[in-house]
Amino acid sequence: VVQAGTVESFATGTVTAFQRGQFYLVRMDNGGLLALSCKCTHLGCTVPWVEKEKKFLCPCHASAFDITGSVISAPAPRALDMFPVTIENHVVKVDTSRRIKRSGFESEQLVFPGKP
């Protein structure tokens, strides 16, 4: 489990990379948090967040993903994997041992401060 930092240290609408754990912590505009794998679901290349374009762009085969990790351009077959996020005493924790495969984004995947 990676302790990412306090909730307050992640501004809304931002994507923060964590090399240790190989994930991105996304803080949506509505305050929800989502931890996304940095590995493309096509062939596993590392997918950087391109702030200027507001998307994840795979340098290997040009797959693209939006801020929620949903596919917006193939050949990636599905959304970026996610990791469970918990918030304890205002500290965001990401369990990188539990990779969750998903077909796309659903609002229930977000974790909000102040909610169990």
C-alpha positions as CSV (number, residue, x, y, z in Angstrom):
1,V,0.0,0.0,0.0
2,V,1.4,3.4,-1.1
3,Q,0.7,6.4,1.1
4,A,0.2,9.0,-1.7
5,G,-0.2,12.1,0.6
6,T,-3.0,14.1,2.2
7,V,-6.2,14.7,0.2
8,E,-5.5,18.5,0.3
9,S,-2.2,18.0,-1.5
10,F,-4.0,17.0,-4.7
11,A,-5.8,19.8,-6.5
12,T,-9.0,19.0,-8.4
13,G,-8.5,18.4,-12.1
14,T,-4.9,17.1,-11.7
15,V,-3.0,13.9,-12.5
16,T,0.0,13.0,-10.3
17,A,2.5,10.3,-11.3
18,F,3.8,7.8,-8.7
19,Q,6.9,6.0,-10.0
20,R,6.9,3.8,-6.8
21,G,3.7,1.8,-7.4
22,Q,3.6,2.7,-11.1
23,F,0.3,4.5,-11.0
24,Y,-1.3,7.9,-11.5
25,L,-3.5,9.5,-8.9
26,V,-6.3,11.4,-10.6
27,R,-8.3,14.0,-8.7
28,M,-11.4,14.8,-10.7
29,D,-13.0,18.2,-10.9
30,N,-15.8,16.9,-8.5
31,G,-13.1,16.0,-5.9
32,G,-13.3,12.2,-6.5
33,L,-10.0,10.2,-6.6
34,L,-9.0,7.4,-8.9
35,A,-5.7,5.5,-9.1
36,L,-4.9,4.3,-12.6
37,S,-2.1,1.9,-13.8
38,C,0.5,3.5,-16.0
39,K,0.6,0.4,-18.2
40,C,-1.3,0.4,-21.5
41,T,-3.8,-2.4,-21.8
42,H,-2.6,-3.1,-25.4
43,L,0.9,-4.4,-24.8
44,G,2.0,-2.9,-21.5
45,C,4.0,0.1,-22.5
46,T,4.2,2.9,-20.0
47,V,1.6,5.5,-20.8
48,P,2.5,9.1,-19.9
49,W,-0.1,11.8,-19.0
50,V,0.2,14.6,-21.5
51,E,-1.1,17.7,-19.6
52,K,-1.3,19.9,-22.7
53,E,-3.7,17.5,-24.4
54,K,-5.4,16.3,-21.2
55,K,-5.0,12.6,-22.0
56,F,-2.8,9.6,-21.6
57,L,-0.9,8.8,-24.8
58,C,0.8,5.5,-25.4
59,P,4.1,6.1,-27.2
60,C,4.2,2.5,-28.6
61,H,1.1,2.2,-30.7
62,A,-0.8,5.5,-30.2
63,S,-3.6,4.3,-27.9
64,A,-5.1,7.2,-26.1
65,F,-7.1,7.4,-22.8
66,D,-9.0,10.2,-21.2
67,I,-8.5,11.4,-17.6
68,T,-10.6,8.5,-16.3
69,G,-8.5,6.0,-18.1
70,S,-11.2,5.2,-20.7
71,V,-10.1,4.4,-24.2
72,I,-10.5,7.2,-26.7
73,S,-8.3,5.8,-29.4
74,A,-7.4,2.1,-30.1
75,P,-5.6,-0.3,-30.3
76,A,-6.0,-0.6,-26.5
77,P,-8.8,-3.1,-26.0
78,R,-10.1,-1.6,-22.7
79,A,-9.6,1.1,-20.1
80,L,-6.5,1.5,-18.0
81,D,-6.5,-0.8,-14.9
82,M,-7.2,0.8,-11.6
83,F,-6.1,0.2,-8.0
84,P,-8.3,0.5,-4.9
85,V,-8.0,3.9,-3.1
86,T,-8.8,4.5,0.6
87,I,-8.7,7.6,2.6
88,E,-7.7,7.3,6.3
89,N,-7.3,10.4,8.5
90,H,-7.1,12.6,5.3
91,V,-4.3,10.4,3.9
92,V,-4.8,8.9,0.5
93,K,-3.7,5.2,0.2
94,V,-3.4,3.1,-2.9
95,D,-3.3,-0.7,-2.8
96,T,-1.0,-1.5,-5.8
97,S,-1.3,-5.3,-5.0
98,R,-4.9,-5.3,-6.2
99,R,-5.0,-4.5,-9.9
100,I,-8.6,-4.1,-11.1
101,K,-9.3,-4.7,-14.8
102,R,-12.3,-2.8,-16.2
103,S,-13.9,-2.1,-19.5
104,G,-14.5,1.6,-18.8
105,F,-15.1,4.3,-16.3
106,E,-18.1,4.3,-13.9
107,S,-18.7,7.0,-11.3
108,E,-18.8,4.4,-8.5
109,Q,-15.1,3.9,-9.1
110,L,-14.3,7.3,-7.6
111,V,-13.4,7.6,-3.9
112,F,-14.5,10.8,-2.2
113,P,-13.0,12.4,0.9
114,G,-15.4,12.1,3.9
115,K,-17.1,9.0,2.5
116,P,-16.3,5.4,3.6
